[in-house]
Amino acid sequence: MAVVKPFKGIRPPVNLVEKVASRPYDVLNSEEARTEAEGNPMSLYHIIKPEIDFEVGTDEHEEKVYQKALENFTKFKSEGWLAQDETEKYYVYAQTMNGKTQYGLVVCAHVDDYMNENIKKHELTRRDKEEDRMKHVRVNNANIEPVFFAYPHHAELDAIVAEVIKNAPLYDFVAQGDGFGHHFWIVDNAQTIARITEIFTQIPSLYIADGHHRSAAAALVGDEKRRQNPNHTGNEEYNYFMAVCFPDNQLNIIDYNRVVKDLNNLTDEAFLQQLTADFEVEKMGTSIYKPNKLHNFALYLSGIWYSLTAKTGTYNDNDPIGVLDVTISSNLILDKVLGIKDLRSDKRIDFVGGIRGLGELKKRVDSGEMRVALALYPVSMKQLIDIADTGNIMPPKTTWFEPKLRSGLVIHELV
């Protein structure tokens, strides 16, 4: 069962929401955040990337930077740029991309569910990144940004959300930069709130779609606080952290592609010849080729696109990790042919989210920055859930969810 609760959200006034709301902290660097926040003291970047308030080059992990986050969070509240709801509520947050809208419930998830692995993961986390977000949660005593969860779709929750969205949204805007629609409703009917809480107890597990480091940090800080509190009762707000939960049947994972700087001292001909041991290689020409099914890949090399189809016997359909195209390509192309052993640390490889399109792969190869590009067919939600359910971990850089959650629509304080 999944334990969730409503909370007293801290939110911007309607007339300021577009000034406050921002992209998540981890999808842009410090200088990009500095540029986006320029001339806007209300931008959430002043809280989630507070290094922008210091001179260029300031290390975002310095203690003074974390303290600046708290100073700015306090200022936002005192200036009325953020204000707390008086009673506990749930919220509906919807996103529109390419004419498709997905509807999530903003809830507080329980730290115990994370610790007991009832909130299931599909990626490894890095301790340094966990500690960075833990410091941010500690200093602000709040979850400034939500995490992105999926849950097995439930007809009654769908019906509740459908009823809520009959009303006009409180927030309704298209964000500059991403061009996606963001829509937000408050759920404040006591009976509806109680029923949402009850229904979630019937849902066996929640799944982290995006935000593994934020989830870990939020849960670890909550656990830390209760161990430090001699009067801990279990009812404290720090036992929970903020998440937006979407039904799995509304979500799509898009491709997450690779570009490599060299061919490991191989010529084009030798490289392609080595690939024929494990793939059916077909020259497709100069027009962009997109993989059209599982185990089919697109390769871009020296101005030409190729279709690669993994041969039968090179993968095991009964192995939830081995069957993934990211595993096949990592083992049979990146490692076996190109000599790239560790995707997390090798400087010869970079990763490109599918939201940028395959034209971005072509651009980076044509510019001479990269030598070859590899496009993958996206992982399915079913594969992600199967892997999480079996306790397995996906290889690095496997999933890319889009649109990203907009930060700053609602914040959860741990007090």
N, C-alpha and C positions, 0 to 999 in steps of 0.2 A: 504494500500500500504506500501511497505517496502522501506525506503530511505537508499541507500548505496552510497559510493563513493570510488574511488581509492585513494591511498596514496603513499607517498615517503617512501617505506620500508627501514628499517635499517637491513642489512643482513651480514652474514659472507662471505668472499671469498670462492670460491668453494673448494679450497684446505684445508680450515680450518673448514668446516661445521660440520664434524663429531666430531671435538674437542670441538666446541662451543655447539652444540645441546645437549639437556638434556631431561629427563623426566619432567613432570609438578611438580611444587613445592609441591603439596598436595598429591602425591602418594608415598612419602617416607619421612622418618624422617631425622633429622639433621645428625645423625651418618651415616645413609646409604648414604646421599648426600656427607658427608665428605669422605667416602670410595670411592665412584664413581668418585669424583673430584681429588683424590689423585694424585699428580704429574702432574696435568693438569691445569695450570693457566688460560687457555682459556675456561674452562667449565662454562656454564651459571649458574651453581649452585652458583658461586661466586656473582652473582647478585640476583638470586631469593631465595637463601638460604644463605645469607652472614654470618650467624652465624658460618659457617664452617671456617671462617677466624679468629675466636676467639678461646679461650681455650674451651675444652669440658665442656658442662654444661651451657654455656652462654645462657641467655634467648633471644630467637629470636625476642622478642617484645621490647627489649631495644632500645632506640633512637640511640645509637651508631651503632647498627646493621643495621637499616634503612639507616643511613648515609653512612655506608660501602657499601651498595648496590649502591648508587649514585657514590661513589668514584670508584667502580669497573666498573660501566657502563661507566663512563667518561674515564677510563683507556682503556677499550675495544675499544672505538672509537679512542682514540689517538694512540693506538698501531696498528690500522688497522685491528683488529680482527672483527670489525663491521664497515660497511660503508653504507652511505645513498644513495639510488637511486636519480638521479637528477630530475626525473619527476615522476608524480603520475601514479601508475600502479595498476592493479589487479594481482593476482597470483593464480595459481592452485596448490593445495597441495593434493597429493594422498598417501594413505596408503595401504599396502598389508599385509594381515594376512591370514594364512591357504589357500593361493592360490587365495583369493578374494581381489580385489582392489576397494576402494571407493574414489571418486574424489570430492574434495571440492574447493570452490572459497574463496580466502582470500580477505575480503572486510573491509571497515570501516562502521559499523552500526551507526545509529543516536541515540544520547542520548534521544531525544524526543520519539522515538519509544519504548524505554524501559520504560520511565516515563508514557507514555500513554497506556502501556500494549499491544502495537502492537508487541512487542517482548514478547512472552508468556512464563510463568514459570510453572513448575509443582512441585517445591519443595520450602519449606520455607528456608529462610536464617537466620543465627545467626548474631546478631549485632557485636559481638566481632570478628568474622571472616571477616565480611564486613570491619570493621575498620582497621584490620590488612592489608588487601589488599588495602584499600584506602590510608593508609600511604605509602605503597610501590609505588602506582601510583603517589601520590603527590610528593614524594621525587625524583623520577626519571623523573617526568613529561612525562611519557610514559606508554603505555601498553606493558610491556615486554613479556607477554605471551598472546596468543589468547584465546578466548572462542569458544566453540563448539556449533554451531547452526544447526538446520535442517530446511528445507523449503519444501513445497509441490512441488514435482518434476515438471519440466517444460521442454518440448521437445526442445525448442530452446536453452535454456541454456545447455542442454545435448549436443546438436549439436556443440555449441561454444566450450565447453570443449573438445569434441572429436577432433575438428580441432586443438586446441592448443596442445594436447598431441601427435599429429603426429610428432612433433619435439622432439628431444632428450631433456630430462629433464636437467635443470641446476644442480640440486642436485639429486643424486640417490644413496642411500646407505641402507644397512641393519644395524640397530642400535644394538650395543652390549647391552646385557641385555634383551631387549624385543624380539629381533630376527625378528622384523617387518620391511618391506620395506618402505622407505620414499622417495617420489619423488616430485619434485618441478619445476614448470615452471613459467616464467614471461609472463604476458599479457600486451604488450606495444603498440599494434596497436590502434590508436586513435578511429577508427570507432568501433572496437570490444569493447573497453572500454565504449564508449557512449551507445552502444546497451545493454551491461550488466546492466548498470545503469538504462536504460529505462525499461528493462524487469522486474527488481526487483520492479518497481512501480506497476506492474501488480500482484505481489504476495501479498496476503492479510496480511500474518503474518509470522514472523520468530519464531522459537521455540528453547528455550535453551535446548540442550541435556545434556551438561556437562559444568560445570563452573558457577553455579548460584552465588557464592560469587564473583568471578572475574567480572561477568557481572554487579552485583549490585555496586561493588566498582568503576568500570570504569564509569558507568553512573552517580553515585552520585558525583564523583570528577568532571566530566564534567559539571554537573549542578551547582556545587559549584563554579567552575571557572567563569561561565558566570554570576552568581549572584554577584561575586566580581569584575567584570570588568565593570566600568561605560561606557566604549566605546564598549560594546559588540555589534556585528553586526549579529551574527548567522552563519558567514562563518568561524569562527576560527576552528582550528584543534581539539580543546578540545571538540567540539560538537559531536565528533565521537569516537568510540572505535573499536578495531580490533577483528574480528571474522572469523572463517572458517565455511562456510555454505555448508552443504552437502544435496543433495536431499534425501527426506525421504525414497524413495524406494531402496536406497543403504545401509541403516543403519540397523543394528540388535542390539537389546538389549540383553545382556546375563544375566543369573541368578545372583541373589544377595542373598546369603544364610545366615543362622543363626546357631550359636552354643551357648549352654547354659550350665552354670556351675553346675546346680543341678536340681533335679526334684521336688523342692518345698516340700521336706519331704515325697515324695511318693516313694513307691517301683516301680520297673519296671512294675510289674503286675497291680498295682493300677493305674499307669500312663496310660498304654495302655487301661485299662478298661474305664477310664474316656474319652479317645478319642473316644471310640465307640459311644458315645452319638451323635456326630456330623459327624463322618467319618466312612467310610467302611475301616477297618484296615485289611491288608493282609500281612502276613509274607513272605518276599521274599528271605531270606537266607543270606549268607555271601558275595555274589558278589554284587558289587556296583549297586544300583538301581537309575535310573535317571527318574524324573517325565516326563510323556509323553504327557500331555495335560493340559489345564487349569483346575484348581481345583483338580489336582492330586499332591501330595507331596511325597517326600522321607524322611523317618525318619531313623536315625541311632542311635541305642541304644544297648549297651553291646555286640558289635560285630555282631549284626543282623540288616539288612535293612528291612524296612517295607514300603509298599505303603499305603498312606492315600488318600482317595477320599471323598471330602466334599459331604455330603448328600444333596439331593434336599430340598430346603427350608431353608438352612443355609446361603444363600446368595441371593442377588437380582440382577439379570442380567440387570435390568434397572437403577441401581445405578452405575455411572461410578467409584466411589470409592469403594463401597461395593462389587462389583464384582471382584475386584483385589485379587489375591491370597495372596498378602502381607497383605491385610486387613483381609481376612478370617483367615489366620494363626495367625495374631496378636490378633484378638478377641477371637478365639476359642481354640487356643493352648497356646500362650504365656501369655495372660491375664487370661483367664478363668481357665486354668489348672495349669500353672506355676507361676501365680501371678506377671507377668512382665507387669507393667502398662505404663511405659514411655520408649520407645525404645531409646530415645536420652540420657537418664541419668542413666538408670539402669546398674549397673556394672556387673550384672550376665550374660549379653548377649554380644556377639560380632558378627561381620558381616564379611563374607568372599566372595569376588568377585568371580564370576564363572570362571574367567580366571585361577584361581588356581586349578580348577577341583574338583570333589567330593572326590577325594582321600585326599585332604586337610582336608575335614570335618572328614573323617575316622581317619586321623592321629591325629587330635586334640582331638578326643574322646578317641582313643586307648591309647594316652599318659597319660590320666588321667587329663589333663588340663580342659577338658570339659566333661560333662556327656551325652549330647545328641546333635544331629545335625539335622537340618531341611533344606532340599533343595526344592527350589520353581521353578515352571515353569516360564520362563521369561515373562515380560511384553512385549507387542507388540508396535511398533511405532504408530499404529492406536489408541491403548488405551492411550498412552501418549498424542497424539494430541487431542483426544476427551476430556481428562481431562483438558488440558490447555485451550481448546476452551470454555469449560463450566465454566472456572474460578475456578476450583477445584484444590486442592493441594494433591499430593500423600503422603502417609505415609513415614516416614524416611527410607532410605536405600532400595529403591525400584528398581532403575535402575542402571545398570552398563554398560557403553559403552566401547568397546574395538575395535581397538587399541586406546590408548590415543594419543592426539596430541603431537608431539615433539615440545618442546619449543626451541627458538633460531634460527629458520629458517628465521623469519622476525619479526621485532619490529616496533611499531607505536609510534612516538613521538607526543606529544600534542601541539607542536609549529610549 
